[in-house]
Every structure is written in structure tokens, then in C-alpha cells.
Amino acid sequence: MHANAPVPPQPGGIGGERGRRAPARRWLVPACVVGVLAVLVPVLWATGGLKEKPKQPVKAAGTALDLGLFTVTVRDARVGLAKEGFGDAQERFLIVRMSVENKGKETEPLGIGGLGEGVVALTRTGKWVEPERVEGAAGGAETDMVQPGLPVEASAMWKMGPADSPEKLTVGLRAWKYEHGFTDEQFNWIVQREDDALVGRLTLAVAPMSAVPRAPQGTPPSPTPTVSRP
């Protein structure tokens, strides 16, 4: 009469097997997690854990910093005089001296469109400002360019106000990336200004004019840059 009625599963059949395998599956997941952690923990320990990389890592003067397009070693900061425009009148500048090497394949300017766009100084209001000018010397001669593989002694200069007399100056160095812009498909070296991210942030003691260090032999004296205070 009930030949077509469904037959209940036999003990030890599919239901029984599933009941026996369930605990094995529950133990399998923790075993995988333990295996992953065993590999991950040493890696995190070696790389410093899950801490975020600082946007403005603190660096010391005399440290060679790789900016991508340039390698820059900041030397010191001082106050100095330099001619501004035509005539013999001199103005006070805050000057940051640095050694620069061009890692690219083409000659790059020290000022606008080149190194100067990646060097900034911090004002008292917390704003990063680029230098008014950047001067350089290579092989005992003045230059405003830096050729690939030829080191240049450069001076980034910020004009000072008449009452400015800073004891310290904070300088930042921006990264350069080889990429294309939003409006063109041609690749080029582009300075990275987003989010005030820096390759290095350096705090330098500012030497007054009376204590200006002598420039290395064969290097023309560089002007002293000063950050104008808004």
C-alpha cells in the first residue's frame, strides 16, 4: 500500500556521515586561521606591525633622501644677503643649503618647474611655501640647472621680513613620480603635493649672518633665505 512512500534515511547514511564530519569542519577553519597567523605575525613584526607610515617622517640634516627624480642631502640653514632684482641693493634671505643629484635622464631646472617645486618651508601659520629662488654651483661655476649624474650644491632661498629673526626653520621635501597627468597621456616627472605628504621633514637651526659658515672652496657664497611671515 505504501510502496511509493518516502523511505527515511538509514542510520549511518547521509545524515549519519554529516553528523560525524561536522566537528571535523569546525576544527578545520581554526587550523587554517592558525596557519595564516603563524605566517603573518613574523611578517608584521619584521615590518613594524600595522602602524601607518607617517605622512611627514622626521629626518636629520646630512641624510641623503630619495625624492624619485632627485637625491637631496640638506646641509644647513642660515640668514644671508642677496641681490633682489636690478641694482646693488641687497635683501635678507633664509637660505637652506643642500647637495642635489638628478636621477633622471634629462637636465632639470633648480627653480620653477624643477627642484624648487619639491622644497618647502613651514611658516608660523602652518603653511608650506616654496622658495622664491634656487641658486646652484657645480664645478666652481654658477648654474640654475642640474644635469643627470652631476652633483650640484644648491641654495633654496626665502625672502625675510625686516623683523624676522628665526632660530629654527622646518623644511619639507616632496616626492616626484614618473606618471602622466589628468589632461595628457605623456609620462613625465610630477611633484606630489597631495595631503602635504613629504619624503622628509627636517628642523634646522638657523645660523645668523654673524655666524655664517664659510662655503666650501670653489663654491660661490649662497644667499640666505628667510620665510616671509604673513
TORKOLMI-791050 format. One record per residue (C-alpha): x, y, z. Coordinates in nm, 4 decimals, padded with zeros to 6 digits. Layout:
# TORKOLMI-791050
> east | north | up
> X | Y | Z
...
//
This chain:
# TORKOLMI-791050
> east | north | up
> 00.0000 | 00.0000 | 00.0000
> 00.2721 | 00.2385 | 00.0799
> 00.5248 | 00.1266 | -00.1757
> 00.5660 | 00.4823 | -00.3015
> 00.6032 | 00.6427 | 00.0396
> 00.9405 | 00.8144 | 00.1020
> 01.1918 | 00.5999 | 00.2768
> 01.3582 | 00.7642 | 00.5784
> 01.7390 | 00.7764 | 00.5702
> 01.9100 | 00.4806 | 00.7194
> 02.1200 | 00.5292 | 01.0296
> 02.4788 | 00.5764 | 00.9298
> 02.3657 | 00.7025 | 00.5864
> 02.3984 | 01.0598 | 00.4593
> 02.2605 | 01.2069 | 00.7788
> 02.4965 | 00.9997 | 00.9896
> 02.8001 | 01.0906 | 00.7855
> 02.7160 | 01.4608 | 00.8039
> 02.6818 | 01.4336 | 01.1784
> 03.0269 | 01.2777 | 01.2068
> 03.2008 | 01.5198 | 00.9682
> 03.0633 | 01.8409 | 01.1161
> 03.3110 | 01.8508 | 01.4040
> 03.5992 | 01.7972 | 01.1595
> 03.4862 | 02.1010 | 00.9565
> 03.4555 | 02.3111 | 01.2712
> 03.8160 | 02.2284 | 01.3588
> 03.9388 | 02.2837 | 01.0012
> 03.8706 | 02.6615 | 00.9988
> 04.0634 | 02.7370 | 01.3171
> 04.3516 | 02.5294 | 01.1856
> 04.3666 | 02.7437 | 00.8703
> 04.3481 | 03.0633 | 01.0725
> 04.6306 | 02.9455 | 01.2958
> 04.8392 | 02.8666 | 00.9883
> 04.7826 | 03.2131 | 00.8411
> 04.8637 | 03.3828 | 01.1715
> 05.1812 | 03.1782 | 01.2021
> 05.2991 | 03.3296 | 00.8729
> 05.1534 | 03.6794 | 00.9246
> 05.2827 | 03.7552 | 01.2740
> 05.6543 | 03.7304 | 01.1876
> 05.5946 | 03.9462 | 00.8772
> 05.4169 | 04.2153 | 01.0813
> 05.6907 | 04.2035 | 01.3428
> 05.9591 | 04.2484 | 01.0768
> 05.7758 | 04.5345 | 00.9026
> 05.6705 | 04.7228 | 01.2132
> 05.3206 | 04.5863 | 01.2548
> 05.0065 | 04.7534 | 01.1243
> 05.1145 | 05.1098 | 01.2011
> 05.0555 | 05.3635 | 00.9257
> 05.3598 | 05.5109 | 00.7578
> 05.3906 | 05.8739 | 00.8716
> 05.2996 | 06.1341 | 00.6088
> 05.5879 | 06.3565 | 00.7166
> 05.8701 | 06.1361 | 00.8516
> 06.1267 | 06.3292 | 01.0544
> 06.4772 | 06.3219 | 00.9044
> 06.8117 | 06.4647 | 01.0106
> 07.0326 | 06.7053 | 00.8184
> 07.3092 | 06.5240 | 00.6320
> 07.0824 | 06.2331 | 00.5338
> 07.0520 | 06.1583 | 00.1617
> 06.6807 | 06.1446 | 00.0737
> 06.5486 | 05.9777 | -00.2411
> 06.2751 | 06.2020 | -00.3866
> 06.2321 | 05.9980 | -00.7030
> 06.3690 | 06.2440 | -00.9584
> 06.6329 | 06.3860 | -00.7232
> 06.8522 | 06.2704 | -00.4389
> 06.8826 | 06.5583 | -00.1908
> 07.1050 | 06.5976 | 00.1143
> 07.0116 | 06.9029 | 00.3226
> 07.3180 | 07.0652 | 00.4836
> 07.2147 | 07.3634 | 00.6971
> 07.0130 | 07.6855 | 00.7195
> 07.1351 | 08.0407 | 00.7667
> 07.0498 | 08.4060 | 00.7183
> 07.2268 | 08.5892 | 00.4372
> 07.2160 | 08.8787 | 00.1959
> 07.1489 | 08.8586 | -00.1765
> 07.0650 | 09.0982 | -00.4548
> 06.6996 | 09.1132 | -00.5456
> 06.6236 | 09.2307 | -00.8982
> 06.8317 | 09.5026 | -01.0617
> 07.0741 | 09.7307 | -00.8800
> 07.3134 | 09.6760 | -00.5937
> 07.0597 | 09.6694 | -00.3105
> 07.0709 | 09.3519 | -00.1048
> 06.7917 | 09.1902 | 00.0943
> 06.7887 | 08.9349 | 00.3716
> 06.7050 | 08.5762 | 00.2864
> 06.6685 | 08.2495 | 00.4692
> 06.8969 | 08.0097 | 00.2860
> 06.8910 | 07.6311 | 00.3033
> 07.1983 | 07.4690 | 00.1507
> 07.1767 | 07.1212 | 00.0010
> 07.3510 | 06.8800 | -00.2323
> 07.1389 | 06.7693 | -00.5274
> 07.1759 | 06.4868 | -00.7774
> 06.9500 | 06.4436 | -01.0802
> 06.8455 | 06.0774 | -01.1152
> 06.6542 | 06.1328 | -01.4374
> 06.7749 | 06.1263 | -01.7983
> 06.7213 | 06.4940 | -01.8824
> 06.8603 | 06.8196 | -01.7454
> 06.6239 | 06.9720 | -01.4887
> 06.5933 | 07.3325 | -01.3603
> 06.6717 | 07.4150 | -00.9999
> 06.3934 | 07.6731 | -00.9776
> 06.0482 | 07.6866 | -01.1374
> 05.9465 | 07.3531 | -01.2892
> 06.2244 | 07.1686 | -01.1124
> 06.3802 | 07.1119 | -00.7720
> 06.2283 | 07.4260 | -00.6162
> 05.8754 | 07.2870 | -00.6501
> 05.9667 | 06.9983 | -00.4228
> 06.1315 | 07.2029 | -00.1460
> 05.9086 | 07.3830 | 00.1047
> 05.9462 | 07.5721 | 00.4329
> 05.6897 | 07.5902 | 00.7133
> 05.5660 | 07.9335 | 00.8241
> 05.4394 | 08.0192 | 01.1719
> 05.0825 | 07.9909 | 01.0410
> 05.1409 | 07.6264 | 00.9431
> 05.1570 | 07.6853 | 00.5675
> 05.4176 | 07.5207 | 00.3441
> 05.5731 | 07.7689 | 00.0991
> 05.8131 | 07.7134 | -00.1881
> 06.1337 | 07.9203 | -00.2152
> 06.1397 | 08.2455 | -00.4092
> 06.4511 | 08.1272 | -00.5873
> 06.7033 | 07.8434 | -00.6004
> 07.0670 | 07.9046 | -00.6957
> 07.3365 | 07.6475 | -00.7583
> 07.7034 | 07.5827 | -00.8237
> 07.8751 | 07.2913 | -00.9983
> 08.2440 | 07.2565 | -01.0708
> 08.3104 | 07.6043 | -00.9306
> 08.0644 | 07.7758 | -01.1676
> 07.7174 | 07.9122 | -01.1003
> 07.4259 | 07.7227 | -01.2537
> 07.0476 | 07.7170 | -01.2467
> 07.0247 | 07.3633 | -01.3866
> 07.1165 | 07.0152 | -01.2666
> 07.2362 | 06.7584 | -01.5183
> 07.1967 | 06.3810 | -01.4750
> 07.4745 | 06.2389 | -01.2620
> 07.6412 | 06.5766 | -01.1975
> 07.6044 | 06.6828 | -00.8298
> 07.5104 | 07.0450 | -00.7641
> 07.5408 | 07.2478 | -00.4453
> 07.2105 | 07.4347 | -00.4296
> 07.0680 | 07.7099 | -00.2097
> 06.6916 | 07.7376 | -00.1684
> 06.6045 | 08.0947 | -00.0632
> 06.3052 | 08.2533 | 00.1095
> 06.2851 | 08.6311 | 00.1485
> 06.2786 | 08.7517 | 00.5093
> 06.0781 | 09.0304 | 00.6609
> 06.2714 | 09.3185 | 00.8215
> 06.1837 | 09.1986 | 01.1729
> 06.2278 | 08.8254 | 01.1087
> 06.4919 | 08.6529 | 01.3168
> 06.4046 | 08.2806 | 01.3361
> 06.6208 | 08.0471 | 01.5410
> 06.4872 | 07.7348 | 01.3693
> 06.3390 | 07.6511 | 01.0298
> 06.1322 | 07.3475 | 00.9326
> 06.1893 | 07.2282 | 00.5777
> 05.9999 | 06.9631 | 00.3822
> 06.0990 | 06.7629 | 00.0741
> 05.8293 | 06.6367 | -00.1611
> 05.8379 | 06.3221 | -00.3724
> 05.8427 | 06.3101 | -00.7530
> 05.6682 | 06.0350 | -00.9513
> 05.7027 | 05.9396 | -01.3152
> 05.3430 | 05.9448 | -01.4374
> 05.1019 | 06.1203 | -01.6692
> 04.8666 | 06.3999 | -01.5708
> 04.4871 | 06.4154 | -01.5942
> 04.4888 | 06.6117 | -01.9183
> 04.7626 | 06.4329 | -02.1135
> 04.8852 | 06.0804 | -02.1736
> 05.2550 | 06.1663 | -02.1893
> 05.4580 | 06.0467 | -01.8926
> 05.6699 | 06.2968 | -01.7054
> 05.8169 | 06.3603 | -01.3615
> 05.5456 | 06.5227 | -01.1474
> 05.5916 | 06.6588 | -00.7948
> 05.3476 | 06.5159 | -00.5369
> 05.1625 | 06.7909 | -00.3458
> 04.8601 | 06.5949 | -00.2211
> 04.7800 | 06.5855 | 00.1519
> 05.1049 | 06.7635 | 00.2445
> 05.2831 | 06.4281 | 00.2226
> 05.6627 | 06.4567 | 00.2410
> 05.9603 | 06.2285 | 00.1924
> 06.1244 | 06.4022 | 00.4851
> 06.0638 | 06.6831 | 00.7347
> 06.3750 | 06.8480 | 00.8793
> 06.4080 | 07.1046 | 01.1588
> 06.7236 | 07.3098 | 01.1167
> 06.8962 | 07.5574 | 01.3452
> 06.9310 | 07.8901 | 01.1631
> 07.2768 | 08.0470 | 01.1766
> 07.2662 | 08.4298 | 01.1914
> 07.4683 | 08.6378 | 00.9474
> 07.7393 | 08.6930 | 01.2076
> 07.7920 | 08.3162 | 01.2290
> 07.7571 | 08.2191 | 00.8639
> 07.9714 | 07.9116 | 00.7907
> 08.2324 | 07.9524 | 00.5189
> 08.1341 | 07.7984 | 00.1885
> 08.3447 | 07.5060 | 00.0631
> 08.6363 | 07.6092 | -00.1577
> 08.5309 | 07.6570 | -00.5174
> 08.1646 | 07.7102 | -00.4235
> 08.0280 | 08.0652 | -00.4639
> 07.8610 | 08.2018 | -00.1484
> 07.4913 | 08.1321 | -00.1451
> 07.2290 | 08.3853 | -00.0379
> 07.0390 | 08.3429 | 00.2864
> 06.6680 | 08.2603 | 00.2592
> 06.4050 | 08.3832 | 00.5035
> 06.0404 | 08.2904 | 00.5179
> 05.8185 | 08.5944 | 00.4985
> 05.5662 | 08.5883 | 00.7777
> 05.2092 | 08.6510 | 00.6727
//
